[in-house]
Amino acid sequence: MNKAQLVDAIAEKANLTKADAKRSLDAFTEIVAKTLKKNDKIALVGFGTFSVSQRSARTGRNPRTGDPIKIKAKKVAKFKAGSELSF
């Protein structure tokens, strides 16, 4: 499912216009991104938890040449599914 299909599904399920559904989805993704940038987490009971994880520096390989390269440490977004999403 892509973003347009998700907007259509939200609009139908919540009885909203597509424009309102798109604004809601955009607001949600913006709030999640801003919260994670502050190293906070978002817990939606039953759905899951968005959090930030620290990935340590490591050595990788250039796939074209096979030469070793250094990959810097960085923070990445992480999602852990809640009980309603576990299959």
Residue pairs with C-beta under 8 A, 6 or more apart in sequence:
1 9
3 25
6 25
7 18
7 21
7 22
7 25
8 18
8 21
10 16
10 21
10 24
10 25
11 17
11 18
11 20
11 21
14 21
16 24
32 42
32 50
35 41
35 42
35 50
36 42
36 50
36 51
36 52
36 77
39 52
39 75
41 49
41 50
41 51
41 52
42 49
42 50
42 51
43 49
44 82
45 82
46 82
46 83
46 84
47 81
47 82
47 84
47 85
48 79
48 80
48 81
48 82
48 85
49 79
49 80
49 82
50 77
50 78
50 79
51 77
51 78
51 79
51 80
52 75
52 76
52 77
52 78
53 75
53 76
53 77
53 78
54 73
54 74
54 75
55 73
55 74
55 75
55 76
56 73
57 70
57 71
57 72
57 73
58 71
59 68
59 69
59 70
59 71
60 68
60 69
60 70
60 71
61 67
61 68
61 69
62 68
62 69
